[in-house]
Amino acid sequence: MQRKRADGFFSSFRIHRSASAQAARALAATMMIVAGLAHGQTYPDRPVRLVVGFPPGGAADILGRIAAQQLSVGLGQPVVVDNRGGAGGLIATEITARANPDGYTLLFASIPHVINPHLYSKVTYDALKDFTPVIQFVSVPLMMASGPALSAKTVKEVIAVAKAKPGAVNYGSAGSGSSSHLAVELFRLMAGITLTHIPYKGTGPLITDMLGGQVAMTIASAVPLTPQVRSGKLRALGVTGPKRSAAFPDVPAIAETLPGYDVVNWFGVIAPAGTSGAIITRVNAQLNKALQSPELVKTLAAQTAEAVGGTPEAFGKVIRSDYAKWAKVVKQSGARVD
């Protein structure tokens, strides 16, 4: 009888202890939510760093500074652009992946974010698991352009010339494994042609050689190509989006000649994994609000960029889709950077 009472006591004690533990865990979870909300309300109380993976003067830098300026106004704190160029954005991404998930280090990411993991043999982060999407800021189509070394005036003519003389037509890119390199590789694979690749360290020197007749063509960001196209020094043959660009309504989409061809470079903000939902929501809301401004839309259009905005979930869907897409292109093209 005494043993039964003892067993009943310990059984009751275990139940009580279990219930207490559950209550403690629930309380801790509640406290974390409350703390997160409070942090989100006070965030930021010091400058925020926006890491850009490319040197000053390029599309990522120009658009990143526009985003930083808008975010600074909305958050009431300076948002400082930190250019960490190198390895096609890999260095900047690694820095952000290692940063504290407190909202004070954000990455202005673009399409190399989902290309690099398939190109480099040693990547210290997971492009999907180690980051949290915040917002897609803009989308920017790339542009196929030719210089005086290529007589072709249309995408169809480029394909015809390349088929007639395999390997005779060369193209320049911003570097092996860059979005401009892989955009041409996708075009080449879909068209069934052979082109000769000449990699450069950036779009600037590539454009210089195109103007000088050393390089026949490229597919690159429309941002640095636009001044040369509008001056008549380079010829715009096509844009890479699924439809024509509002910035160049007279330039056909490559897809009009090569159905299914679709390459759009996106730029957006992502944060280290573990960043609180309250902070993600705050940054997302501020940039969405900024993108409603007609003046900002006009400023972005001058850079051939289209305002996007939307939810973190929508941006995450774009990132995952492009991650899978470029994995296939890298594999088929045999591109590799070590």
N, C-alpha and C positions, 0 to 999 in steps of 0.2 A: 504494500500500500504506500509505504514511504517512497519506494522507488518510483511508483507511478506518479506520485505528486512531484517528485524531483524531475522526472522526464517531462512532465507537463510544464513545469516551471521553465526548464531550459528551452523547450519547444516554443513556449510563449515568448521567452527572451529573444530567441533567434528571429521570430516573426517581428517582434518590436524593433530589434536592431536593423533588420532588413528594411522595414518601413521607414525607420529613421534615416538610413542611408539613402533611400530613394528620395526622401524629402530634402536631404542635404544636397543631393545632386540636382534636384529641381530648383532649389534655392540658388545654387551656384550658377546654373544655367540662366536663371532669371537675372541674377546680378551681372552676368556677362553681357546679356542683351541690353540691360539698362546702361551699363558702362559704355557699350558700343554706341548706343544712341546719344549718350552725353558727349562722347568723343566726337561723334559726327556733327553734333550741334556746335561744338567749339572749334572744330577743324576748319581751316588751318589757323594756328596761332604763330606761325613763322613761315618763312619762304618755302616754296615747293620747288623741287627740281624736276624738270622735264628732260629726260635723256633722249638725245637724237643720235642715231647711229651713223651719221654721215657728216662730212665737213661742211662748213658754212658755204652758202651760195647755191647749193643744189635744191631740188624740189622738196626733199624731206626737211631741210633747214628752213626754207622759206615758209612752207606750210606749218611747220612746227612752231615757228615764231608767231605766226598769226594765231594759232591755237593757244599758245602761252599768253599772249596779250589778252585775248578774250577771257581766258580762265582767270587771269590775274584780276581783271576788273570784277568778275563775278564773285571770286572768293575773298577779295579784299586783302590779298597778300601778294607779294611779288612771286611770279612763276619764272624761274630762271632756266633758260635753255642751256643744257650741258652737252656740247658736241663731243661725242666719243666715236670718231670715225675709225674704220678699219675692219677688215674681214667681212665686208658686205653687211655691216650692222651687227655682226656676231658679238663684238666686244661690248657694245652698249647693252645688248640683250643679256649678256652674262652679268654685267654690273647690276642691272635691274633685278634679275632673278635672285641675286644674293642680298639685295637691300631689305631692310626691315619693312614689313607690310603695314606701315603706319600712314600711308598716303602722302608721304613727303618725298618719295621717289617714284615717278611715273615714267613710262616709256612711250615715246611717240613712234609707234610701230608702223611698218609698211610691209608690202608683200615679201621681202626677203625674210621676214620672221617665220614664214611657213615654208620657205625654200631652203634656207641654210641647214636645217636638220638633216636633209636628204643629200646635201652636197659635201658636208664636212664629216670626216671620219671621227673626229673628237669634238663632241658638243656636250657641255657640262650641264645642260638644262633640258627640260622637256617643254617644248613650245606650247603644248596644250595644258599640261597639268600644273606647270610652275607659274602660270599667269592667270589673271582674272580680267576678262574683257570689260572695258568701261564704256567706250563709245566709238563708233566709226565716224570720224570727222568729215572726211571727203572721199570721193573717188576720182581718180585721174586716169583717163585712157592714155595708153602709149601711142606713139605715132610712127608709122613707117615713112621714112624720108630718104631721099636720094640726093647725091651731089652731082657735080659735072662729069664724074667718071662713069655714070650710068645713064644710058640714053632712054631707058624705059620710063614711060610717063604714067603707067598704071600698074596696079598689082598684077593684073593679068599678063602684062608685058614682062614684068619681072619673072614670073613663073615660066613664060615662054623662053626667055633668054637663058634662064638657068637650066632648063631642060635641053636646050640646043647645045649648050656648052657647060656640062657638069663641072662644078668647081671653079669656073672662070669668074663668077661674080663673088666678090668678097663683101663681107659686112663687118662693121665694127660694133663693139658692145662696151658697156661701162666696166667690164671685167668678167672673167670666167665665173659662171654661176650667178651673175647678176640677173635682175628681172629682164633687162634688155637682151641678154644672151639667150635666156630660156624662152623669151617671147619669139625670137627668130627661130629657135630650134623647134618650137611647136608649129610655127608657120612652115618650116622646112619639112617636117614630118608629115603634116597634113597635105602639103602640096606635092610631096614625093619628089623633091629636088635636092641637089647637092650645092651647098654654099661653103665658102671658105671663111672661117672665123678669125677675126683679128681683135683680141682683147686689149682694152685700154684701162688705165687707172682713173676712171671717171669719164663723164660725158664731155667735159670741157675739151680735153685734148682730142677726143674722137671727132668732135665737131670741127675743130681746127683742120684735121687731116681730111675730113670730108670736103671742106671748102677748098682745100688745096688739090683735090682730085686723087689722093692716095687711097681713099676708102669709097666704095661705091654707094653703100646704103647702110641703114641702121633701123632698128625699132627701139625707141628710147622714150623717156618721159617727154611729154609735149611741152613741159615748162621751159627747159633750156632750148628746145628746138624752135619754139614759136617766133622769137625775134628774127631768126635767120630765114624762116619760111615766109614771114610777112614782108621781109625785105627783098624776097625773091632770090636769095643766094642758095637756098635749098628748096627742093620740091617735096611737098607733102603728098604721099601716094595713098595713104589710108590711115584710119584710126582703128585701134584694136578692140574697142568695145563692141557689144552686139548691135549697136546702132550708131548713127552719126552723132558727133559731138556738137553741142550748141555753140561751142567756141569756133568750130570749123564746119559749118553746115554744108559747105560745098565739097568737103573732102569725104569720099565714101568710106564706109566701114569695110575693113578687110573681109568681113563675113559676107559682104555682097558678092564677092568673088569666090570666097572659100567658106561656104556655109558651115556654121558651128564654131568658127574661130572666135574666141572670146578671151581677151586678156585685159583686165582692169586693175590698175594699181590702187589699192586703198591705203589710206593713212588714218590712223586712229590711236586712241590712248588705251593702254593696258597697264595693269598694276601687278605687283607681286602677289602670288597666291596667298590667301589668308588675310588680305586687306578687308576691313569690315564692310559689310553691306551698306552701312550708313554713309561711309566715305565714298564708296562707288556711286551711290545714289546722288550724293551732293555734287560730285564732279560731273556726272552724266547730266544732271539737271541744268547746271550752269552752262555747259557747252551746247546743249539742246536749245536753251534760251537764246544764246548768242547766234546760233544758226538760223534763228527766225528773223534776224535783222536783214532787211533788204541791202543795206550798205555792205555788210559782211559777205552776203551772197554775191554782190557785184565785185568785191575785192577778190574773192575766190575764183570767180569766173575769169577775171583778168589773168589768172594763173592756170587757166584751162581746167580748174577743179570744180566739181559739183558738190554742193553741200549735201550731206546725208543725214547724220544724227540718228536718233532711234534708241532702242534699248540695249543694255549690255548683252541680253540674250540674242538679239538679232545680229550683233557684231560677232558674238561667239559662233553663230551658225556660219557666217562668212568665213571666219578663220578656219573652222574645221573642214569646210568644203574645199577651200583652196589648199589646205594642208594635204588632203588626199589627191587633189588634182595635180599638184606640182611634184608629188612623189612619183607619179607615173611618168611625167615629162622628163624628170631627171634620170629615171631608170632607162627610158627609151632612148634618150639622147646620149647616154653614157657620160654626161658631165660629172666632173668630180673636182673638188678642191681640198687639198690636204695641207 
